[in-house]
Amino acid sequence: MVHGVPRRPTQADIARLAGVSQATVSLVLNERDTGARISPETRDRVLAVMREWGYVANASARSLAGGRNRIIGVYTFEPVFPTTSVDFYFPFLLGMEQEAAELGHDLLLFTSVGGERRMYRDGATRLTVADGALLLGRNPNVDEIERLRDSGYPFVYVGHREVSGASVSYVAADYTRATRELTERLFERGHERVAYARLGEGEAQPSTDREKGFRQALRAGAPRRPIGPVWTLASPEEVDGLVEEVVGAGITAVVAEQQLLAEEVRRATGRRGLSIPADLSIVVLGDPTGAHGDEVAWTGLEVPRQEMGRVATRLLVRSLDDAERTVVRESVSCPIVPGSTVGPARRSVSPR
């Protein structure tokens, strides 16, 4: 109740109670965004009245006025809360929350209402409630990303993302460098025949980046190193056939894109009387999608999800002050996990 009126106080009410103009109240709310300066005494008096009367700034009104809400939107192209997504999204969100808190911003999670997840409905997007947004997901809607980019709305994609026409800002895990390093370590252990394997088509950018690192390692040792095969499996049911080909080709190490694939290869080698890493070494490239969580200390890379969330948040907040909306890109190193699934190469893999 403000002077007998049972309603939420307005800026005009706060101005009257603090004995200042409404413009001064607005300056107090937007001081960090506009660069305007008022005396500390006036600022403290206005803030004291706001606290006393429970004043809360209207975020939508500030946005329409061209001010900053200090709100960062988070939009995922797949649902966050189903249990199959928990392990994937949680570290990203944790990093975002930590960085946003340190920078004095709130996070606002956007979800789609029914049907297909979409950023745009009825010709508009609700993301504009926030100052800018962080986008992430395995299967993004590229058309909507392009539309958002062309609108000038500030956003950073969490993950390597290329779209037609022009680039977008993104933070990516450096899969290429880490995969190259892991493959080179296999060569250092005496493995001369090394193969790359994945589940799925391999058209997604993270998959392309990983394969690129593998091929870089092969080329770096040419002509001594033969070009290793790259196998793409449609489903885990094809793993027995893969292992049969591995044995027949004398391959002693496999670089597996997904942990699920590595788990299936381990089971298939066991059925043939072979063991990991005595007979076959396996490197895992950090993708836990669909993994069963076997109690195996896999040698491979760790996807720096939490750090990616922090870096993306930091870049987005920095870009909000950039009127030119300069495209920014940053790679985050992937820690190498020593594990126990890589050993010295045998002359060739053969069933016991």
N, C-alpha and C positions, 0 to 999 in steps of 0.2 A: 504494500500500500504506500503510495507516494502522495503525501499531503491529502490523505483521505480518499485517494483513488486506488481501488484494489486491482492493480494491473502491474505488468512488468515495466520498470522505469525505462524511459527513452533517453536518447542523448540530450534532448532539450531539458528533461527533468534533472539530469546530472549537472548540466550547465547551470541551471537555476540554483540548485542546492549548493554548488561549489562557488557560486558567484563569479562565473566566467562565461565567455561566449560559447555557443555550440561549436564554433570553429576550433576553439581551443581544446574542447573535449575530443574532437576528431583528430587533432594533432597528437594528443596524448596516445590515442589508439594506434595511430599510424606513424609515430615518430621514427621507428627503426626502418620504415620503408620509404618515407618521403625525404628523410635527411633534415627535416625542419627541427628547430630547437626552441624549447620553451624553458623557463626557469625551473630549477629543481623544486622550489617551493610550490609553484603552481601545479607542476606535475604530481607531486605528492598529495596535494589537496584534492585534486580530481580523482586520483586513484583511491584515496581514502573514502570519498563519497561513493565511488563505484562499489567498493567492498561493503560498505555499510548498507547500501540499498540493493545489493545482489545484482548489479548490472552485468549483463552478458552481451557482448557485441554480436550483432546479426551478421553472420558470415556471408550470407548471400548478398546482403546490402553492401558490405564492404567490397565484395567481388565486383558488383555492378558499378561501384564508384571507382574502380580501378585500383583499389588498395590490395593489400596482401592479407590473407587469412591466417598465414602460417600453418596451413594444413597441406599435407602431402597425401595425394591419393595413391592407393595401391589397387591395381587391377590384374587379375589372373585370368588367363584364357581357359582354365579348367577349374572346377570347384576345388576350394582349399580344404574343406572339412572332411570329406570322405577319408576313411582310414588308409586307403591306398595312396593318398596324396600327402599324408602327414609328414613322413620322413623327407619328402621332396621339398615341400614348401616351408616347413618350420624354420630351418636355419636361415633362409633368406629373410623371412619376416622378423626373426630375432635380430639380425644385423640391421635391418631397416629401423626397427623400433629403437635400438640402442643409439644409432647415429642421429635419428630425428630428435630424440630426447636431448642429446648433447647440443644440438643446433637450435633447440627451442621451438620445434615444430611438433604438431600432432599428426598421427596417421589416420587415414580414413579408408577403410576397405570397401571397395565397390563390388557388388555382385549383381548378376543379371536376374531378372524376375521371370521365371518360367521359360521353357523352350530353349532355344540356342543362346549361348552366352554371346552378348553383343555390347560393344561400347556405345553404339548409336542406335537409338530408337526414335521413330517419328521425326527423323531428320536432325536430331540433337543428341548431345551427350551430357550426362550428368557429371562427368569428370570435372567440368568447369567450376563446380562447387569448391574444388581444391585449387591451390595455386599452380600445381603441376602434378604429374603422376609417374609412378613407377609401374612398368608393365612387365609381366613375366608369364611364362607358360611354355609347355613343350610344343603345342600345336596352335600357334597364333593365327588370327585372321589378318592376313597381310593387307587386304583391301582396307580394313578399318585402320590399320597402322598408317597406311599411306594417307588416308583421309585426315587422320589426326595430325600427321606431320604437315600436310598442306594447309591446315587451319592455323598453324602458328602456335598451337598449344604446346607448352613445354612438357616434355616427357623424356625418360631414359628407359631403354629396354634393358632388362637384366638377362644378359645372354647375347651371344653374337647374332646380330640381325642385320641382314641386307635386304633392302626393298628397292623396287624399280624406280627409276627417275632420279632419285637423290638418296643420300645416306641419312640415317637416323643416329641419334646418340645412343650408345650402349656401353655396358660393362660386361666383359666376357672372361671366362676362365681360359687360361692359355693352354688349351688342350694340345695344340701343335707342339709346343716346346717340350711339355712333359712326356708326350707319347714318343717323341724322338729320343729323349734321354733314356726312357725305359727300354726302347728297342736297342739303342746303342749298348746299354748294359748287358743285354742278352748276347750281343756279339762279343762283348768283353769276356763273357763266361764261356766262350767257345762255341756258341750256337751259330751254325752257318746256314741252316735252313729254318727260317722263321716265317710264320704265316700270320695273317690278320683275319679275324672272323667277327661277324656281327649278326645280330638278329634284326630283321627289317630291311627296308630298302636303302638306308644310308643316305637319303637325300637331305635330311635335316642338317643345318649348319654345324652343330656340335659333332655329328658323325663325320662330316666332311673334314672338319679341323683335325680330328683324331687321325683319320686316314692320311691326311697330308703329312703329319709328323712321322708316321710310319714310313712313308715313301721317302721323306727327306733322309731318314736314317739309312735306308737302303742305298740311295744315291751317293751318300757321303762316303760309302765304302766301295763303290764300284771301281774297277770291274771285279774286285775280289769277291764281293757279296752277290749271290744270285738274287734276282728279283723274286721276292716271296709272293705267294698267291694271296689274293684277297677274296675270302669267301663270304657270301651274303646268304644267310639262311632265312627261310620264310617262317619257320617255327622251331621250337625245341625238339620236335619229333625228328628233325633231320640231323641231330647231333651225332647219332651212331654212325651215319654215313660220313660225316665230317671226320670223325676219329679214324675211321677206316682209311680215308684218303690221307690223313696225316701219317698214319703208320706206313702206308704204301709208298709215300713220297719221301720217307726218311726225315720228316720234319721233327725237330726236337724242342721247339718252343712255339707257343701260340699267344698272340696279343689279342685278348678278348675285349670287345667294346663294352659288353654288359656283364655284370656279375652273374646274372641268371645264366647266361651262356657258359661262363666259366664253371658254374656249379654243375651244369649238365655235362660238360666235357669231362669234369672230374669223375662223375658217376660212370660215364661211358668208358673211360679208360680203366676204371676199376673192374668193369664187367669183362674187360679183355685181359685181366690179370696184370695191368700196368698200374704204376703209382705216380703221384705228383709229389715232389719234382724229380724223383729218381729217374723216371723214364720220359717225362714230358714236363717242361716248365710252362707256367701260365702267368701272364701279366693281365691285370684287370684295369680298365680305363675309367673306373670311378662311377659308372652308371649303375645305380642299384635297382632300376626299374624291374619290378616283378621278382626280385631275388627272394630266395627262401630264407636267407640269413644263416646259411651253414656256418658251423663253428670252424671256420678256416681263416687263417691270417693271410689274406691275399696280398701278394706283391702287386703294387700298382700306383695309381695316383688318387689323390683325394680332391674332390670338387670343393673349392673354397666358398661354399654357399653363403656362409655368414659374412665373410669379408666382402663378397660381391654385393650383398645387400647394403652394407655400410658404404662402400665406395659409390654405388649407384645413388644412394640418398644424398651423399655429399656433393656429387656432380650435379644432381638436379637442383639442389638449393643454390648452388653457385650459379647455375644457368638462369635462375629466376631474375638475376640482376643484369643479365646480358640481353640487351634490346635486340641484338643481331641474331640471337638464337643460334650461336655457333655450334656446329656439330662437334660433339666430344666423344672420344672413345678411350677406353682404358682396359688393359688386360691385367688380370690378377693371376699370379703364379699358382700352380697346382702343386701342393706338397707331395713328395714322393714317399710312399709307404713301403718300407723294406719287406715286410711280410715274410712268408716261408714257402712260397710256391715257385721260386726260381732257384735252380741249382746249376752246377756245371753240366755242359752238354755231353751226352753219350754219343758214340759214333753214329748211331741211328736208333730209332724207336722200333722195338720188335716185341711181339707178345711173348710172355713167359711160358 
